[in-house]
Amino acid sequence: MITLLGFAGLVALWWSYFALAGHGTRAASGDGSTRAARAAFAYAHGLMVAGAVLFAVAIDLHLTHPENTPALVLTSVGGPLLYLVGNKLYLQGRTGTVGRSRYVAAAVLVVAAAVALVAGHALPAIVIGLVVLAVVVGLAVVTELTERRA
């Protein structure tokens, strides 16, 4: 079950990216300057991939250490946060704007991490995983709906 939830989380992260950066979107036709392209493609994508890798580490920790530990919480939340930093850089470089939904998702992840760290072992590890999944799926859905309206 953890593997499926983790896979769904990774799919949702990339869904939120491709909903904004896919063919025919605002980001696909953004600023073509060298500086913007370098930041958007080199640095931002590196951070997004690193965030996805950290998220995969969290999946492994959920599988091998099912108790709530600081390492599990920090990787579970840190992966999507690192992804969001890269996504923000990409969008800022390509379109000059970043949707409020990215900031809301980051804030919810930070609050969830703080609660999980304070709760410690009293909070089952699956709860932090489900909260992170809800945030990334919610972000992907909001992104998709927002792009369709634009």
Summary of the structure (lengths in Angstrom):
residues: 150
radius of gyration: 15.6
end to end distance: 36.1
largest distance: 51.0
contacts: 505
relative contact order: 0.18
helix: 85%
strand: 0%
